[in-house]
Structures are given as structure tokens and as C-alpha cells.
Amino acid sequence: MGLIGGELRSLLFGGQDVYADATQPDAGYPHTNLTESLVHRVLTGRRPTFWLEVGSMLGGSALRVARVARDLGHDLDIVCIDPFTGDVNMWAWEQGLVREGKWRFLGLVNGVPTIRQRFLANVKEAGFEDVITPIPATGIVGMRLIARVLAARPQVVYVDSAHEVNETFLELSTAWDLLADGGLLMGDDYDWPAVRDDLGKFAAAVGATVELVGTQWLVAK
């Protein structure tokens, strides 16, 4: 286990097994727009040791980063901040999917989403439980927590979370303050109006330039 993951698990969880609640792996949502080529470019060009992801769902993007880092022989701590409770659409769709007998994003059990348990199972199945440390909190809470308890700052922050107007702007601003000097803020879903508009406002506020790679966006600090 890396230094960042080990320190966070000690400080926040007292050494408890954060993967103890893993259930069965769930490949029903492997979706991520984060390509291997872009991850490769970032890892080889910037050589980060601390990659922070805000918004992880079932782990698709974090696992892609972990696999590329492993293949490169690059030591990397990945921290995933997510409340694992889903977004507005997932809640609105859940009962319709139940009635249709389809795969469900939330997978409610007794009214509670099971996203976290399936995320844990997917990471364990891939063998990256010593690389990926989950923090079950909202993006804002999780980032402010890391700023409080860690001296180290992430060299990459990947934001794929709220997708809500104004909340996205607040997340980007918080991530920017947390990001190491010379680091890279990046994320997904530029084609979502809320993301595109809030990213534009954020970039103008900090005087930064946005680079687009498909639906992925990058802002260097």
C-alpha cells in the first residue's frame, strides 16, 4: 500500500478494513470516457504519485488509471471520493428499471443504494484494493477533509461527480485549491450543459485554459 493510502486509512478509518463490505463484482456499468491513451499521456508526462478522483460510481475510471499505472510500472496512490448514493437520474429511474427487470444503477436494498459495496467488489476482483482508497463522502466534504488531514496534495484531480449547475463550479473551485502547484485538474462530460457552463465560468475566474480531448477536459494549474 502506498504512503497516501496508508496514511488516509490510518487517520480516517483507524486501520479498519475498508473493503470488508464488498459484495459481488458488478460489470453492469463499466462505462468511462477516460481513455487509456489519455491516462498514459498524463502518467508519463506528469509522473504523479497521488491521483484524486471525485465521483467514482462502480470504479470504471479509477480501475483504468490503476491498470495503466501498473502496466507502466508506475507507483500511484488513487483516492476515490464518492458518497456512493447516485445522482438525480439514478433515483428517478430506479423503480422503472425494477418494473422492467433491468440492471439498476442504485441497486436499492431496504431503501439504501448498494453502489459502494459493488465498487469495493470490483476493485477487489481487479486486485487493486491496496492502490485505491475510497472515501464515502460528497466531493466537497471529501476534498476539504483531505486538505485538513494531509500535508500532501494530489498532482491530478479527476472530477466526474455532481454534474449540477453551480455545484460543479463549487467542486472545481475546491479541487483547484486542493491541487498541487503545477498539477492537473481534469474531468469528463464536457457535453453536459451544466459541466460545460460551470467549467467555462471556473476557467474564466482563475484565468486558465481548457483543453478538450473528446468529452474529457483538462486544466493545468
Residue frames relative to the residue before (quaternion, step in Angstrom):
aa qw qx qy qz dx dy dz
M 1.0000 0.0000 0.0000 0.0000 0.00 0.00 0.00
G 0.4790 -0.6926 0.4661 0.2715 3.56 -0.99 0.87
L 0.6950 -0.4930 0.3338 0.4030 3.54 -1.31 0.31
I 0.6682 0.5009 -0.3118 0.4532 3.60 0.90 -0.90
G 0.6801 0.4859 -0.2953 0.4628 3.58 0.82 -0.97
G 0.6655 0.5091 -0.3053 0.4525 3.57 0.93 -0.86
E 0.6637 0.5015 -0.3067 0.4625 3.57 0.95 -0.87
L 0.6664 0.4999 -0.3102 0.4581 3.58 0.90 -0.87
R 0.6656 0.5020 -0.3132 0.4549 3.58 0.91 -0.86
S 0.6471 0.4975 -0.3200 0.4810 3.58 1.08 -0.66
L 0.7071 0.4806 -0.2680 0.4441 3.58 0.83 -1.02
L 0.7848 0.3672 -0.1740 0.4680 3.57 0.86 -0.99
F 0.8137 0.2709 -0.1010 0.5043 3.58 0.97 -0.84
G 0.4170 -0.7389 0.4523 0.2749 3.57 1.25 0.07
G 0.6839 -0.5003 0.2852 0.4479 3.56 1.10 0.63
Q 0.3879 0.7174 -0.4936 0.3020 3.61 1.22 0.17
D 0.5261 -0.6204 0.4792 0.3298 3.57 -1.19 0.54
V 0.2495 -0.8090 0.5153 0.1333 3.58 -0.23 1.26
Y 0.6802 0.4658 -0.2905 0.4857 3.60 1.26 -0.18
A 0.3809 0.7654 -0.4574 0.2446 3.59 1.25 0.13
D 0.7051 0.4717 -0.2658 0.4580 3.61 1.11 -0.61
A 0.3505 0.7510 -0.4982 0.2549 3.59 1.22 0.16
T 0.2295 -0.7578 0.5973 0.1276 3.56 -1.02 0.86
Q 0.7473 -0.2956 0.2531 0.5386 3.58 -0.74 -1.04
P 0.5519 -0.5977 0.4510 0.3670 3.61 -1.02 0.71
D 0.1514 -0.7845 0.5987 0.0554 3.56 -1.12 0.72
A 0.1229 -0.8131 0.5682 0.0310 3.57 -0.43 1.25
G 0.3807 0.7660 -0.4526 0.2520 3.59 1.24 0.27
Y 0.7786 0.1929 -0.1141 0.5862 3.58 1.21 -0.38
P 0.0589 0.8265 -0.5555 0.0692 3.61 0.36 1.21
H 0.3924 0.7929 -0.4153 0.2119 3.53 1.39 -0.19
T 0.2695 0.6942 -0.6543 0.1315 3.51 -1.16 0.86
N 0.3501 -0.7314 0.5480 0.2054 3.56 -1.04 0.79
L 0.5042 0.6398 -0.4238 0.3959 3.57 1.30 -0.06
T 0.2302 -0.8238 0.5071 0.1055 3.57 -0.34 1.24
E 0.6141 -0.5464 0.4220 0.3824 3.54 -1.23 0.49
S 0.6426 0.5400 -0.3324 0.4301 3.58 0.98 -0.79
L 0.6639 0.4826 -0.3128 0.4780 3.60 0.99 -0.75
V 0.6262 0.5164 -0.3387 0.4759 3.60 0.98 -0.77
H 0.6372 0.5337 -0.3183 0.4560 3.58 0.94 -0.91
R 0.6532 0.5213 -0.3064 0.4557 3.56 0.94 -0.91
V 0.6868 0.4813 -0.2883 0.4621 3.58 0.88 -0.93
L 0.6874 0.4905 -0.2928 0.4486 3.59 0.87 -0.93
T 0.7168 0.4346 -0.2692 0.4740 3.59 0.88 -0.84
G 0.6898 0.4903 -0.2850 0.4500 3.57 1.07 -0.67
R 0.8016 0.2993 -0.1279 0.5015 3.57 1.01 -0.82
R 0.2125 -0.8234 0.4989 0.1671 3.59 1.24 -0.42
P 0.1373 0.8116 -0.5569 0.1111 3.64 0.76 0.94
T 0.2739 -0.7380 0.5888 0.1834 3.54 -1.26 0.46
F 0.7527 0.2574 -0.1361 0.5905 3.59 1.28 -0.37
W 0.0217 -0.7877 0.6127 -0.0608 3.55 -0.49 1.32
L 0.1151 -0.7985 0.5899 0.0325 3.57 -0.65 1.14
E 0.1088 -0.7805 0.6140 0.0449 3.55 -0.86 1.02
V 0.1339 -0.7693 0.6223 0.0546 3.56 -0.93 0.97
G 0.7741 0.1703 -0.1842 0.5812 3.55 -0.25 1.33
S 0.0939 0.8622 -0.4819 0.1248 3.57 -0.05 1.30
M 0.1980 -0.7978 0.5389 0.1840 3.60 1.17 -0.51
L 0.8069 -0.2477 0.1806 0.5049 3.63 -0.66 -1.02
G 0.6884 -0.5602 0.2601 0.3804 3.56 1.23 0.45
G 0.3400 0.7914 -0.4699 0.1931 3.61 1.23 0.05
S 0.7306 0.4226 -0.2538 0.4725 3.59 0.76 -0.99
A 0.6388 0.5243 -0.3343 0.4530 3.61 0.96 -0.80
L 0.6609 0.4973 -0.3055 0.4718 3.57 0.98 -0.81
R 0.6164 0.5278 -0.3557 0.4637 3.60 1.03 -0.64
V 0.6442 0.5055 -0.3205 0.4762 3.58 0.96 -0.83
A 0.6592 0.5215 -0.3084 0.4455 3.58 0.92 -0.92
R 0.6693 0.5043 -0.3054 0.4522 3.59 0.95 -0.84
V 0.6525 0.4970 -0.3224 0.4725 3.58 0.95 -0.83
A 0.6407 0.5207 -0.3254 0.4610 3.59 0.97 -0.85
R 0.6433 0.5168 -0.3189 0.4662 3.59 0.96 -0.84
D 0.6780 0.5015 -0.2952 0.4490 3.57 0.88 -0.93
L 0.6774 0.4690 -0.2771 0.4943 3.56 1.18 -0.62
G 0.4020 -0.7016 0.4819 0.3376 3.58 1.24 -0.33
H 0.4487 0.7036 -0.4218 0.3547 3.55 1.23 0.58
D 0.3472 -0.7380 0.5427 0.2010 3.59 -0.73 1.06
L 0.1203 0.8018 -0.5661 0.1490 3.54 -0.63 1.15
D 0.2313 -0.7247 0.6331 0.1435 3.54 -1.04 0.89
I 0.1034 -0.7793 0.6168 0.0399 3.57 -0.88 0.99
V 0.0833 -0.7802 0.6196 0.0208 3.57 -0.81 1.04
C 0.1512 -0.8065 0.5703 0.0385 3.57 -0.77 1.09
I 0.1212 -0.7797 0.6133 0.0366 3.54 -0.66 1.18
D 0.2846 0.7284 -0.5792 0.2302 3.56 -0.72 1.08
P 0.4051 -0.6965 0.5220 0.2798 3.62 -0.95 0.76
F 0.2910 -0.7944 0.4793 0.2334 3.57 1.33 -0.28
T 0.5097 0.6463 -0.4104 0.3925 3.55 1.07 0.83
G 0.5543 -0.6513 0.3840 0.3480 3.60 1.23 0.13
D 0.4362 -0.6817 0.5212 0.2708 3.54 -1.35 0.17
V 0.7760 -0.3487 0.2410 0.4670 3.56 -1.32 -0.07
N 0.6719 0.5096 -0.3069 0.4413 3.58 0.85 -0.96
M 0.6544 0.5327 -0.3219 0.4294 3.58 0.87 -0.91
W 0.6652 0.4826 -0.3011 0.4836 3.56 1.00 -0.79
A 0.6707 0.5087 -0.3024 0.4472 3.58 0.94 -0.87
W 0.7121 0.4687 -0.2495 0.4594 3.58 1.08 -0.74
E 0.5020 0.7301 -0.4080 0.2202 3.58 1.08 -0.69
Q 0.7515 0.4116 -0.2558 0.4477 3.61 0.60 -1.06
G 0.5889 0.5474 -0.3700 0.4654 3.58 1.16 -0.49
L 0.6525 0.5000 -0.3060 0.4802 3.57 1.02 -0.79
V 0.5973 0.5507 -0.3544 0.4630 3.58 1.10 -0.68
R 0.6841 0.4952 -0.2852 0.4533 3.57 0.85 -0.99
E 0.7154 0.4350 -0.2452 0.4887 3.58 1.09 -0.71
G 0.4398 -0.7213 0.4367 0.3092 3.57 1.28 -0.06
K 0.4590 0.6955 -0.4327 0.3440 3.57 1.17 0.59
W 0.6655 -0.4739 0.3951 0.4201 3.53 -1.35 0.24
R 0.2187 -0.8052 0.5454 0.0795 3.55 -0.94 0.93
F 0.5124 -0.6518 0.4743 0.2959 3.55 -1.00 0.87
L 0.7489 0.4073 -0.2169 0.4756 3.57 0.76 -1.08
G 0.1139 -0.8137 0.5550 0.1304 3.56 0.93 -0.87
L 0.0240 0.8589 -0.5110 0.0238 3.58 0.91 0.93
V 0.0067 -0.7395 0.6730 0.0122 3.51 -1.16 0.80
N 0.8227 -0.0762 -0.0188 0.5630 3.55 -0.53 1.23
G 0.7277 -0.4641 0.2301 0.4496 3.55 1.00 0.90
V 0.6699 0.4780 -0.2902 0.4885 3.61 1.25 0.05
P 0.4735 -0.6737 0.4788 0.3044 3.63 -0.85 0.87
T 0.2763 -0.7574 0.5712 0.1540 3.57 -1.15 0.67
I 0.2490 0.7993 -0.5135 0.1884 3.59 1.18 0.46
R 0.6641 0.5234 -0.3240 0.4243 3.61 0.81 -0.93
Q 0.6704 0.5072 -0.3131 0.4419 3.59 0.83 -0.94
R 0.6814 0.4745 -0.2866 0.4779 3.57 1.03 -0.77
F 0.5724 0.5560 -0.3626 0.4814 3.59 1.16 -0.60
L 0.6634 0.5075 -0.3011 0.4601 3.58 0.85 -0.98
A 0.6661 0.5077 -0.3022 0.4552 3.57 0.93 -0.90
N 0.6487 0.5169 -0.3225 0.4561 3.58 0.98 -0.79
V 0.6581 0.4970 -0.3089 0.4737 3.57 0.98 -0.82
K 0.6545 0.5079 -0.3172 0.4616 3.58 0.94 -0.83
E 0.6461 0.5265 -0.3268 0.4455 3.58 0.90 -0.87
A 0.6931 0.4645 -0.2662 0.4827 3.58 1.07 -0.78
G 0.4691 -0.7136 0.4153 0.3135 3.58 1.27 -0.20
F 0.5609 0.6241 -0.3764 0.3928 3.58 1.17 0.51
E 0.3089 0.7863 -0.4970 0.1981 3.61 1.13 0.42
D 0.6592 0.4753 -0.3188 0.4878 3.62 1.20 -0.34
V 0.6579 0.4986 -0.2958 0.4808 3.58 1.30 -0.21
I 0.7750 0.3177 -0.1351 0.5294 3.57 0.99 -0.94
T 0.0877 -0.7928 0.6030 0.0124 3.56 -0.74 1.13
P 0.2096 -0.7992 0.5504 0.1199 3.63 -0.55 1.10
I 0.1044 -0.7447 0.6545 0.0785 3.54 -1.18 0.71
P 0.2437 -0.8109 0.5152 0.1326 3.62 -0.35 1.20
A 0.4211 0.6600 -0.5001 0.3701 3.56 0.25 1.33
T 0.6066 -0.5137 0.4342 0.4238 3.56 -1.26 0.21
G 0.6808 -0.5039 0.3352 0.4127 3.55 -1.21 0.40
I 0.6782 0.4928 -0.2998 0.4552 3.58 0.85 -0.94
V 0.6668 0.4927 -0.3053 0.4684 3.59 0.85 -0.94
G 0.6838 0.5068 -0.2962 0.4333 3.57 0.84 -0.96
M 0.6812 0.4802 -0.2967 0.4662 3.59 0.90 -0.87
R 0.6614 0.4861 -0.3162 0.4758 3.59 0.96 -0.77
L 0.6041 0.5472 -0.3480 0.4631 3.57 1.13 -0.63
I 0.6584 0.4999 -0.3137 0.4671 3.59 0.88 -0.89
A 0.6402 0.5250 -0.3252 0.4570 3.58 0.99 -0.81
R 0.6786 0.4967 -0.2931 0.4548 3.58 1.07 -0.69
V 0.8088 0.3501 -0.1621 0.4438 3.59 0.77 -0.99
L 0.7444 0.3672 -0.2184 0.5131 3.61 1.17 -0.40
A 0.3908 -0.6766 0.5670 0.2605 3.55 -1.12 0.69
A 0.6384 0.5325 -0.3187 0.4553 3.58 1.08 -0.75
R 0.1995 -0.7631 0.6048 0.1100 3.53 -1.18 0.68
P 0.5138 -0.6457 0.4553 0.3344 3.62 -0.97 0.74
Q 0.3722 -0.7155 0.5439 0.2315 3.55 -1.07 0.77
V 0.7497 0.1704 -0.1398 0.6240 3.56 1.33 -0.29
V 0.0345 -0.7492 0.6605 0.0358 3.56 -1.03 0.85
Y 0.1216 -0.7909 0.5993 0.0234 3.55 -0.68 1.17
V 0.1236 -0.8278 0.5472 0.0079 3.57 -0.48 1.26
D 0.1788 0.7611 -0.5995 0.1713 3.57 -0.64 1.16
S 0.3954 0.7809 -0.3866 0.2906 3.52 0.93 0.95
A 0.8638 0.2278 -0.1602 0.4199 3.58 -0.43 -1.23
H 0.0549 -0.8242 0.5572 0.0847 3.60 0.76 -1.01
E 0.5540 0.5754 -0.4036 0.4462 3.56 1.17 0.55
V 0.5848 -0.5944 0.4253 0.3519 3.57 -1.06 0.81
N 0.8212 0.1844 -0.2095 0.4978 3.56 -1.01 0.98
E 0.6490 0.4795 -0.3339 0.4873 3.62 0.94 -0.74
T 0.6231 0.5316 -0.3363 0.4649 3.58 1.04 -0.76
F 0.6360 0.5257 -0.3272 0.4605 3.59 0.94 -0.82
L 0.6629 0.4980 -0.3041 0.4692 3.58 0.94 -0.87
E 0.6422 0.5147 -0.3239 0.4666 3.59 0.98 -0.78
L 0.6630 0.5033 -0.3099 0.4593 3.58 0.91 -0.88
S 0.6534 0.5100 -0.3116 0.4646 3.57 0.97 -0.82
T 0.6576 0.4999 -0.3042 0.4745 3.58 0.99 -0.82
A 0.6428 0.5193 -0.3127 0.4684 3.57 1.01 -0.85
W 0.6368 0.5414 -0.3214 0.4450 3.59 0.98 -0.85
D 0.6634 0.4993 -0.2994 0.4700 3.57 0.96 -0.86
L 0.6816 0.4876 -0.2779 0.4695 3.58 1.09 -0.73
L 0.5956 0.6259 -0.3467 0.3651 3.57 1.08 -0.77
A 0.5176 -0.6328 0.4812 0.3162 3.57 -1.04 0.82
D 0.5888 -0.5528 0.4451 0.3868 3.56 -1.18 0.55
G 0.7969 0.2370 -0.2022 0.5176 3.55 -0.87 0.96
G 0.4978 0.6838 -0.4008 0.3520 3.55 1.33 0.07
L 0.4271 -0.6933 0.5317 0.2330 3.53 -1.38 0.01
L 0.1629 -0.7420 0.6456 0.0779 3.54 -0.91 1.05
M 0.1023 0.8050 -0.5742 0.1087 3.57 -0.74 1.02
G 0.0426 0.8147 -0.5769 0.0410 3.54 -1.23 0.26
D 0.5199 -0.6515 0.4870 0.2608 3.51 -1.39 -0.08
D 0.8097 0.3818 -0.2294 0.3821 3.49 -1.50 -0.05
Y 0.0982 0.8052 -0.5693 0.1337 3.54 0.84 1.03
D 0.6298 0.5527 -0.3315 0.4337 3.57 1.18 -0.49
W 0.5484 0.5576 -0.4173 0.4629 3.61 1.25 -0.01
P 0.5092 -0.6798 0.4234 0.3153 3.64 -0.68 1.00
A 0.6582 0.5130 -0.3305 0.4409 3.62 0.86 -0.86
V 0.6612 0.4928 -0.3048 0.4766 3.58 0.97 -0.85
R 0.6760 0.5068 -0.2987 0.4438 3.59 0.80 -1.00
D 0.7018 0.4704 -0.2825 0.4543 3.58 0.84 -0.94
D 0.6902 0.4653 -0.2906 0.4718 3.60 0.88 -0.88
L 0.6153 0.5308 -0.3477 0.4677 3.59 1.08 -0.66
G 0.6373 0.5271 -0.3233 0.4599 3.57 1.00 -0.79
K 0.6604 0.4939 -0.3026 0.4779 3.58 0.95 -0.87
F 0.6516 0.5189 -0.3142 0.4555 3.56 0.98 -0.85
A 0.6679 0.5078 -0.3066 0.4494 3.59 0.83 -0.98
A 0.6451 0.5098 -0.3158 0.4735 3.58 1.02 -0.80
A 0.6573 0.5335 -0.3115 0.4316 3.58 0.99 -0.84
V 0.7664 0.3342 -0.1895 0.5148 3.61 1.00 -0.76
G 0.4587 -0.7117 0.4294 0.3141 3.58 1.28 0.00
A 0.4541 0.6919 -0.4329 0.3572 3.57 1.10 0.74
T 0.3991 -0.6926 0.5527 0.2356 3.53 -1.32 0.40
V 0.2924 -0.7545 0.5661 0.1576 3.57 -0.97 0.89
E 0.1618 -0.7548 0.6293 0.0897 3.55 -0.92 0.98
L 0.2001 -0.7888 0.5722 0.1015 3.58 -0.93 0.90
V 0.0128 -0.7439 0.6682 -0.0023 3.52 -1.11 0.87
G 0.7701 -0.1534 0.0605 0.6162 3.56 0.13 1.26
T 0.7724 -0.2548 0.2155 0.5404 3.58 -0.74 -1.03
Q 0.5414 0.6033 -0.4025 0.4253 3.59 1.30 -0.03
W 0.1177 -0.7829 0.6073 0.0664 3.56 -1.12 0.66
L 0.1227 -0.7932 0.5956 0.0336 3.56 -1.14 0.73
V 0.0321 -0.7716 0.6352 -0.0072 3.54 -1.06 0.87
A 0.2240 -0.7848 0.5659 0.1166 3.58 -0.57 1.15
K 0.3675 -0.7424 0.5238 0.1987 3.55 -0.99 0.91
